[in-house]
């Protein structure tokens, strides 16, 4: 596979040949410990058929198993010591990463989950700290060297913890880990605070948590631009109902020191919307995953990560609970998963990673007191298309004159072409072309155009695509992998 790099304008990823890369990721944190080989193979085939391009995986994750066994029972670390990794465990991780490459997935690999650094979980449990400032470099060098030939791996530190956690500063642990990975991958002695072009050859980010008290949830919440190892920004907009991830993305997009940004842990499908869980607690549905996707992509994110409450931790039949009512296998067929192909098709054909936010084409006041009425706009393909996400359908006035300013309507073409794209089924339901006469009236009024979605209400979201010239259907149906050939009945691993 081609190694990814960051675009010249520092906004998104491109291939070695400079082609913009569509980042649609799945959250599969625990598969090295939770899924046996044929289940891993099935998961990857299913996700490939749904259009995913990236898998987010953790090498060492204690959240479901403190000793971090593989499905065959091999402990990840002999004597719980990162200086003595268990070769049998990591051979299975090798196989998983090789299989991902075989299916064409890039992998965002976390070498260690944050719990092993801070020594505590989210339920109040405390443990001996496994990764420390003293051993982090050695472990980083070891795992970096192990995967130095893997072009499809990008690196992510942090693991759901801020670098300052519970009042303790762990920054030097993560810095040493980053330096160790660089040594292992590149065989170069890079320093965390010394800019070097070589850092761009081992792309890294940091996975922060979403702090409920402060709302901080960005890679850069507690880091500064002095950290030369940080190449792109991850947000965790989190699992609550209130986060406005379009504002979170816009804040990082507008930084003076430009870096690519994306929402790497938004609300998971079928995740509780609040804690503690009661009989009245709501679960996030597919509508929430769509909102976080289109809001963030239209506000400047280079990609999007989807997650499901039963997939990230690979829930088995015996582990059904109020939090995870489905098995991982059932969850692969979820409504939100089934809609990812439509997001992929839209992202590919509209080159959404290259789009620029364009809120200026929308009214200043657009129901901001009601979150589900927030419209988000962007300009695509060098300004040839304006796109607006309507999370609840409805109507608005587009001020296209702010971006398209023909000196005379006839020079502009005299028409505006509107396409209504349904993100729930990937189809176009209306092609409402303005006649030449109507278009002239629009430009006579400064380019303002009244638009109305085919319908409105909760879960009736739409994407408007406005074209400045006549085009074919702007988003085409694609098949990414044919699962019809997968006829075997799956036996899910039972713990």
ChimeraX attribute file (.defattr): number of C-alpha atoms within 10 A of each C-alpha:
attribute: neighborCount
match mode: 1-to-1
recipient: residues
	/A:1	14
	/A:2	12
	/A:3	16
	/A:4	23
	/A:5	21
	/A:6	22
	/A:7	18
	/A:8	10
	/A:9	10
	/A:10	15
	/A:11	21
	/A:12	26
	/A:13	23
	/A:14	19
	/A:15	15
	/A:16	13
	/A:17	10
	/A:18	13
	/A:19	11
	/A:20	21
	/A:21	23
	/A:22	24
	/A:23	23
	/A:24	22
	/A:25	25
	/A:26	26
	/A:27	23
	/A:28	22
	/A:29	25
	/A:30	24
	/A:31	26
	/A:32	28
	/A:33	29
	/A:34	26
	/A:35	24
	/A:36	17
	/A:37	18
	/A:38	13
	/A:39	18
	/A:40	18
	/A:41	15
	/A:42	15
	/A:43	19
	/A:44	21
	/A:45	18
	/A:46	21
	/A:47	26
	/A:48	22
	/A:49	19
	/A:50	25
	/A:51	24
	/A:52	26
	/A:53	20
	/A:54	26
	/A:55	24
	/A:56	25
	/A:57	24
	/A:58	24
	/A:59	21
	/A:60	26
	/A:61	27
	/A:62	19
	/A:63	16
	/A:64	14
	/A:65	13
	/A:66	14
	/A:67	19
	/A:68	23
	/A:69	20
	/A:70	22
	/A:71	18
	/A:72	14
	/A:73	12
	/A:74	18
	/A:75	22
	/A:76	26
	/A:77	20
	/A:78	15
	/A:79	12
	/A:80	16
	/A:81	14
	/A:82	20
	/A:83	15
	/A:84	12
	/A:85	18
	/A:86	17
	/A:87	14
	/A:88	15
	/A:89	23
	/A:90	21
	/A:91	11
	/A:92	19
	/A:93	20
	/A:94	15
	/A:95	14
	/A:96	21
	/A:97	22
	/A:98	15
	/A:99	16
	/A:100	23
	/A:101	17
	/A:102	11
	/A:103	15
	/A:104	16
	/A:105	22
	/A:106	25
	/A:107	24
	/A:108	24
	/A:109	20
	/A:110	25
	/A:111	22
	/A:112	23
	/A:113	23
	/A:114	28
	/A:115	24
	/A:116	21
	/A:117	24
	/A:118	25
	/A:119	14
	/A:120	17
	/A:121	14
	/A:122	8
	/A:123	6
	/A:124	6
	/A:125	8
	/A:126	12
	/A:127	13
	/A:128	11
	/A:129	12
	/A:130	17
	/A:131	24
	/A:132	19
	/A:133	16
	/A:134	10
	/A:135	17
	/A:136	26
	/A:137	23
	/A:138	20
	/A:139	24
	/A:140	25
	/A:141	23
	/A:142	20
	/A:143	18
	/A:144	26
	/A:145	18
	/A:146	15
	/A:147	16
	/A:148	19
	/A:149	11
	/A:150	18
	/A:151	16
	/A:152	21
	/A:153	27
	/A:154	21
	/A:155	20
	/A:156	25
	/A:157	26
	/A:158	24
	/A:159	23
	/A:160	17
	/A:161	22
	/A:162	27
	/A:163	28
	/A:164	15
	/A:165	15
	/A:166	10
	/A:167	7
	/A:168	9
	/A:169	12
	/A:170	18
	/A:171	17
	/A:172	15
	/A:173	20
	/A:174	23
	/A:175	22
	/A:176	23
	/A:177	27
	/A:178	30
	/A:179	23
	/A:180	28
	/A:181	31
	/A:182	29
	/A:183	23
	/A:184	23
	/A:185	21
	/A:186	19
	/A:187	14
	/A:188	14
	/A:189	12
	/A:190	21
	/A:191	19
	/A:192	21
	/A:193	13
	/A:194	12
	/A:195	14
	/A:196	13
	/A:197	10
	/A:198	14
	/A:199	22
	/A:200	15
	/A:201	17
	/A:202	25
	/A:203	20
	/A:204	24
	/A:205	22
	/A:206	27
	/A:207	26
	/A:208	28
	/A:209	25
	/A:210	23
	/A:211	15
	/A:212	10
	/A:213	6
	/A:214	7
	/A:215	15
	/A:216	19
	/A:217	25
	/A:218	27
	/A:219	25
	/A:220	21
	/A:221	15
	/A:222	13
	/A:223	15
	/A:224	11
	/A:225	12
	/A:226	11
	/A:227	15
	/A:228	20
	/A:229	26
	/A:230	26
	/A:231	21
	/A:232	23
	/A:233	24
	/A:234	23
	/A:235	26
	/A:236	25
	/A:237	28
	/A:238	22
	/A:239	21
	/A:240	17
	/A:241	16
	/A:242	10
	/A:243	18
	/A:244	15
	/A:245	24
	/A:246	24
	/A:247	13
	/A:248	23
	/A:249	27
	/A:250	17
	/A:251	13
	/A:252	23
	/A:253	22
	/A:254	11
	/A:255	9
	/A:256	7
	/A:257	9
	/A:258	16
	/A:259	19
	/A:260	23
	/A:261	30
	/A:262	30
	/A:263	28
	/A:264	25
	/A:265	26
	/A:266	25
	/A:267	30
	/A:268	27
	/A:269	27
	/A:270	24
	/A:271	21
	/A:272	23
	/A:273	20
	/A:274	14
	/A:275	9
	/A:276	7
	/A:277	13
	/A:278	10
	/A:279	6
	/A:280	6
	/A:281	14
	/A:282	14
	/A:283	20
	/A:284	21
	/A:285	20
	/A:286	21
	/A:287	20
	/A:288	21
	/A:289	24
	/A:290	22
	/A:291	24
	/A:292	23
	/A:293	24
	/A:294	27
	/A:295	25
	/A:296	27
	/A:297	30
	/A:298	28
	/A:299	25
	/A:300	29
	/A:301	32
	/A:302	28
	/A:303	25
	/A:304	26
	/A:305	23
	/A:306	26
	/A:307	24
	/A:308	28
	/A:309	24
	/A:310	27
	/A:311	26
	/A:312	19
	/A:313	22
	/A:314	25
	/A:315	27
	/A:316	21
	/A:317	17
	/A:318	9
	/A:319	16
	/A:320	14
	/A:321	12
	/A:322	13
	/A:323	15
	/A:324	21
	/A:325	17
	/A:326	23
	/A:327	21
	/A:328	25
	/A:329	21
	/A:330	14
	/A:331	21
	/A:332	19
	/A:333	13
	/A:334	17
	/A:335	14
	/A:336	23
	/A:337	22
	/A:338	17
	/A:339	19
	/A:340	27
	/A:341	25
	/A:342	23
	/A:343	22
	/A:344	26
	/A:345	21
	/A:346	20
	/A:347	23
	/A:348	18
	/A:349	14
	/A:350	19
	/A:351	17
	/A:352	28
	/A:353	26
	/A:354	25
	/A:355	27
	/A:356	22
	/A:357	22
	/A:358	20
	/A:359	18
	/A:360	15
	/A:361	24
	/A:362	19
	/A:363	13
	/A:364	9
	/A:365	8
	/A:366	15
	/A:367	12
	/A:368	11
	/A:369	9
	/A:370	8
	/A:371	15
	/A:372	18
	/A:373	19
	/A:374	19
	/A:375	24
	/A:376	23
	/A:377	28
	/A:378	25
	/A:379	24
	/A:380	23
	/A:381	15
	/A:382	11
	/A:383	14
	/A:384	13
	/A:385	20
	/A:386	26
	/A:387	26
	/A:388	24
	/A:389	24
	/A:390	26
	/A:391	27
	/A:392	22
	/A:393	23
	/A:394	17
	/A:395	15
	/A:396	16
	/A:397	15
	/A:398	21
	/A:399	21
	/A:400	21
	/A:401	18
	/A:402	14
	/A:403	15
	/A:404	17
	/A:405	13
	/A:406	14
	/A:407	9
	/A:408	12
	/A:409	19
	/A:410	12
	/A:411	8
	/A:412	17
	/A:413	15
	/A:414	21
	/A:415	22
	/A:416	22
	/A:417	18
	/A:418	21
	/A:419	21
	/A:420	21
	/A:421	26
	/A:422	18
	/A:423	23
	/A:424	20
	/A:425	13
	/A:426	19
	/A:427	14
	/A:428	18
	/A:429	12
	/A:430	14
	/A:431	13
	/A:432	13
	/A:433	16
	/A:434	16
	/A:435	13
	/A:436	15
	/A:437	11
	/A:438	15
	/A:439	23
	/A:440	20
	/A:441	16
	/A:442	22
	/A:443	23
	/A:444	13
	/A:445	12
	/A:446	14
	/A:447	22
	/A:448	19
	/A:449	19
	/A:450	10
	/A:451	14
	/A:452	14
	/A:453	21
	/A:454	16
	/A:455	12
	/A:456	16
	/A:457	12
	/A:458	11
	/A:459	17
	/A:460	18
	/A:461	25
	/A:462	23
	/A:463	23
	/A:464	23
	/A:465	23
	/A:466	21
	/A:467	20
	/A:468	18
	/A:469	13
	/A:470	12
	/A:471	8
	/A:472	6
	/A:473	9
	/A:474	15
	/A:475	20
	/A:476	14
	/A:477	13
	/A:478	14
	/A:479	12
	/A:480	17
	/A:481	15
	/A:482	12
	/A:483	15
	/A:484	7
	/A:485	7
	/A:486	11
	/A:487	7
	/A:488	6
	/A:489	6
	/A:490	11
	/A:491	9
	/A:492	16
	/A:493	16
	/A:494	11
	/A:495	10
